[in-house]
Amino acid sequence: MARLWESGLPLEGLEEIGAGRWELLPADGSPGFAQDPVERPEAAPVASLTMLAERGAGAGFFWRIPESLTPAEAARWLLWCQSYDTAGIRAAHGKGRDSGVPVGPAAAAPYTRLVGRSLAQTLLLNLAPGARGPAGTGWWERTEPVVGRRRGRTPEGMVDLLCWPARRIRLLPDGDGLVRRVYVTGGDDLKAPADPGHGADQSYQDAYKRVLPRSLEATVPGLTAPTRRRTATPVTPEAITWLSDRHHLLNQVTVETTTMATDKYRSTIQDTHARTWDLPAAALVPGTDAHARLVQVRNMLHLADHAVRAAAAATVPARSSHAPEQAENFADRARHQWSGDLAPELAHLDSVTGVAQGREALVAVVDQHIELASQRLRGNPARQAAGVATLAQARGLRDQLARYGLDSQAEETPGIGR
């Protein structure tokens, strides 16, 4: 791998291997790259390829529905559809419909990918080690066309998995080169094995509620502590564990996490989150100094979360039906703030400077929420007496956060990991 990392992947022969199958829109009208020769009595509007349709994937969103796509736009949405299309009923080849078509493989759970300085490095970082990595058949190597839906097929290897045909798609360009019509039908159902970009315990709800924003806590090994409800050690994405014997090849790595929330049938997109983090590569490997510093940041985030919730509780009677909602609103607002504030500091966890800067950023966010709670108490004399003690608890947690890592007692903080 070290040799390939320095020299790059031997891509020169791919065009010859896949001769005639790299064009997106062939001049003779045949199916182009990553497409199949599906047919339907009537073509669908090109919006059905995207998440911008009137119903299905994009139901409930308010945006302009595209009537046409350029070849570049069509290529991007084609890849999106293969990876993230929602589940439900899809048109079948020929005529009729297929029910129970599963969601795209990358949308099944929060998805994690490692990004290098080039496409070649990104591919190497996300391929399994050993013979398992290059196994399988890519789009450019497939010579036998498939038009129907197939159930229960198992990937032959990583290449097959990364090129998984979750949908049968055929772009139908007009004479001006724009794509206005398309065929989209059910493809190959993927049930096993699990994608190495997914963690075994990852879900949209877990990824959203963790104090490290947007599933990073569920991504890095050793960050999610067992809780009262969960005693087993959470399983992080397999692709991250492969970095343990590769991290010496690079100083920094970019971690991308993508989360798509849907209804219970996975047929309608309710929300999407995509986040990019720059981290020292060693921070993803337990036992390194950089990883230990990331654990420190996680612990400080837990302290900040507890402090913000205490500040929220100070403004609402404990028995009030609004108390849980108020605490959650405060916490969500704080998470949104430190999602952006911490990004620069996490990139510098190769030294203690990143931890110190992260501490300062978190203290500033907590101070804002304590001040907001204090203002609300001053405007509510009836609540003031009962709220002062709870607000004092929030200030005590804030002081622990400000000292975290600076004295030995701050290392063991009650409530962390619960």
N, C-alpha and C positions, 0 to 999 in steps of 0.2 A: 504493500500500500504506500509506503514511503516513496518508492520510485514513481508510482503513478501520481502521487501528490505533487511532486516536483516537476515531472515531465508533462503531466496532463493525460487525459484519456485518449487512447488511439481511435479518434473519431473519423480518420481519413477514409476508411473503407465503408462507412455507413451508407453513404450515398450510392455506392455501387451495390451494396447488399440489398438496399431497399429501392432499387431503380424503379421509377414510375410510381412510387407510393409515398413520396414526400410532398407532392403538390397538394395544396388545400383544395383548389378548384380546378381540376384538369380541364383542358380545352375541349376534350371529347365528351364531356358531361358525365363521365364515370365518377363513382364515389372517390373522394380525395382522402387525404391523410386522416387517420383515426375515424373513418366513416365506413358504413356498410351499405350494400345494395338493397336497402329496404324500399318497399313500395307501399303506397296507400292510395285509395280512390281520390282523396283530396289531401293536399299539403296543408300543414298548419302554419299560422303566422310565425315569423321568426322570433317573436317575443316569447313563444313557448320554450325556446332554447335557454332562456334567461330566467333570472329571479324577478323580472320586471313585468310578468304577465298579469292580466286582470284577475285571474283566479289561480288556484293551486299554489305554487311556490311563493308568489308575490302578493297573495290576497291580503288586502288591508294596508298595503303601502301606498303612499301618495307620491308618485313620480311619473315622469313622462314615459309612456310605453313605446318602445322603439318600433317603427314600422319597417326599418331597414337597417342592416349592419354592413359596415365595410368588411373586406376580407380579414383585416387585422382584428376588428371587434368580434367577428364571427369565430375566429380561431380561439380567442380568449374565452368566449362564452361556451364554445364546444367543450373545452377542457373543464370549465366550471361545471357544466351539466354532467360530464362523466364522473366528477368527484363529489359534487354537492347537491345534485338534484334531489328534490323531496320525494317521499314515498307516495304510494297510492295507486290509482288507476292510470294506466298508460295505453296508448294505442298499440295494437298488435300489427305485425307485418301482414300485408294483404288486406284484411278487414277484421273488424271486431276489436275487442279490448282485452287487456291483461289486468287483473286485479292483484293487489298485494305485492306490487313491485317495490322492493326495498329502497331505502334512502341510499344516496351515493356513499361510497366507502369512506370518504374523508369527513362526511357529515355525521357519521354514526355516533361520534363522541368528540370532545375537544381534541384537536389534532395538533401535533407538534412536529416541527421540522427544523433541522439545523441548516444554517446557510453559511457557505464559505465565501471566499473572495471571487469565485468564478463558478459557472455552471458545473464544470468538471469537479471542483472541490465539493460543491453542494451534493452532487450525485454520490461521490465517494463517502461523504459523511453520513448519508442516509441509506447506504447499502449494507446489508448484513456481511459480516466477515466470512472469509473462506469461500467454499464452493457455492454456498447458498446465495451469495450476492448476485452473480451474473446469471443465475438460472432463470429459465422461462423465455417466452417469446414476446418481442416488442411489436408495436403496430407495423413497423417497417418490414418485419419478417413474415407477416401472416399472408399466406398465398391462397388459402381456402376461405371464401366469403361465408359469413354466417348472417342469417337474417332473423331467425327466431329467438325467442327468449330461452335461456338455459338455466336450470336450477341445480344448485348443489355442486357446481364445479369448483374444484380446489386449485388455487394458484400453484403453478409449477415452480415458482421461485420469485425473487424480489422484482425482476424485470417484468414478469407477468403481472405481479401485484401493482406495480407503479403504472402500468399501462392497462389496468383492468377495464374492460368494456361494459360498464354498468348500464349503458344505454346503447341502442343502435341508432345512429344519427346519420342523416344525409342532408348536406346543405344543397340548396337549389338556387344557384345564382341567376340573376336576370342578365339581359344583354349589356347593361351598363356596369356590370361587375359587382353590384350590390346584392346582398342576400336578403330576400323578403319572405321566402318560404322555406320550410324545413320539414323533414320527417323525423320524429322522435318516438321510438318505441322501447319497450323493455329489453334489457340486454342480458348479461350474465349476473345472476344473483350471487352475492358474496356472503357466505356464512362463516367460513373458517379457512385458514387460521386468522387470528386477530391481526390487524394492521400494526406494525411496529411503531407507528406514529401515535397510537392510542395507549393510554395507561389503563390497566385493568379496572381501576376504581374511579376512573374519570367520568363525570357527567356534567351537563351544563350547570346544574344547580351547585355542585361542589366547586366547579371552576369559578363561578361567579362570586361565591360567598367566602372563598379563602382570602386571608388577609394579604397574601402576595397576589397582586391582581392578575386576572385573566389566565388562570390555570398554571402560572409559573410554579406555584407551590406544589402542585400535583405533577409537575414535570421533572423536577430535579430530585434525584434520590436523596433520602435522608432529611427532607424538609418537612414532610407531613408527619407529625407525631401521632402515635396511637391516642385515642380518646376514650372516654368512659363508654361510649357506644361502639367504638371500633377498636378492638384490641389487636388485630392483625396489622402488620406493617403494610402500608399501601404499596401497590405495584406501579411504578412509573413507566413511561413508554420505553419499549425495548431499544428503540433507536438511540436513546440517551445513554443507556448502559454500554452500548458499543463504543462510546467515546472514551471509556476508561483506558483503553490501550491505544488511543489515537490522539489524545489531547496534547501530547508533546509536539505534534506536528504544527500547531498554530497557537498563537498567544491569545487572540480574541475569537469568539464565535458569536454569531447572531442566532438567537432562538426565536422562532416565530410560533405563536399559538393562535389557532383559529377555532372559534366556538360558534355554533349555530343552534339557536333554540327554536324548537318547533312545537306544534300542538302534540297531544298524546298519540295521534296517528302518524306523526311526522310528515304530514301532507301540506302544512302551511308554515312558512318561516315567520317567527314572531320577533326575533332579534338576532343580530350577528355581532360578534366581537372579534377583532383581529388585533394582535399586539406583537410588537417586535422589541426584543431586549438584546442589548450588546453586553456580553459577559466575558470575563476571562475564561478560557476553555477549561482551566482547572477547577473553576467553581462548580462544574457539573459532576465532578469526581469526588466522592466521599474520601476523607483522609487527607485532602490537600488543605493548605492554609486558606486558599481562596474559598473553598467550600465552607470551612469553619466560619469565615467572615460572613458568608451568605446566611448561614444558620443564625449568626448574631443579628443580622438584619431582620430575619424572620421573627426572632424573639422580640426585637424592638417593635415590630409591627403588631404583634400580639398585645404588647403593653399599650401601644397607641390606641388600638381598637378598644381595649377595656376602658381606657381613660375617656374616650369619646362617648362610649355607651353610658358611663357613669355620669358624664356631663348631661347627656340627654335625660337620664333618669331623674336628675335633680329638678327638672322643669315640669315633670308630670307625676301625679300621685301614683304610687306603686300599684294600687288596686285599680287604677283607671284602665279601661279597655283600650285606650290609646297608647299606653306605656310601651308595649312591644313595638308598635308601629313607629313611635317617635324615636326609640333607640335605633331601629333599623334605618330610618331616614338619615339620622345623624351619621351612622356608620357608613352608609352608602355614599353620602356626600364627602366624607373624609377619604374613603377609598379612591374616589374619583380624583381627589386632589393629589394624594401621594402616588397614584399611578404615574402621573407625569413628573412629580417632584423627584422620585427616586431613580428614574431612568438614567440620568447622568452618573449618579453615585454607584449604581450597580456595575457600570463599565469599569470602575476603578477599584474593584475588590481585590486586585492583586497587591494592594497595600492597605494599611489601616486608615488611610485618608478617606477612602470610599465609605468606610463604616462611620467615621466621624461626621462626614458630610451628610450621610443618611440620617444619623441621629438628629442633627440640627434641623433637617427638613421636616422630620416627623414631629419634633417638638413644636415647630412653628405651626403645623396644622392643628395639633392638639390645643395649643394656646388659642387659636382662632375659635375653636368650638367651645372651649371653657368660657371665653369672653362672651360668646353668643348666649350660652346658658345663663351666665351671670346677668346679662342685660334683661333676659326674659324674667328672671327672678325678681329683679328690681322693679319690673313693671307688674308684678303679681304678688302684692304683700301677703295675701292669704296663703301662698305656697312658700313664701320665703323661709319661714322658720324650719319647715320640714326639709326644704331643698338644700339648705346651707351645709348640712352634714354630708349629704351625697356629693355636693360640689367639692367639698373638702377632700373626699375620697378620690375624685377625679384629679384634683391638684396633686395629691400624694402619688398617684400613678404617673402623672406627668413628671414629677421630680425623680421617680425611679427611672423613667425613660431617659431623662437628661443625664443621669449618672451611670446608665447601663454600660458595662464594659470598663468603667473607670474605677469600680471597687468590687471586691469579690462577692459581696452580698447581693449585688444586682444580678449575678449569674443565675440564681435560683429564685425565680419570681413566681409566686402562687398564681395559678390560673393559666399559665402559659401551656399551650397544647391542648386545652380543654375546649 
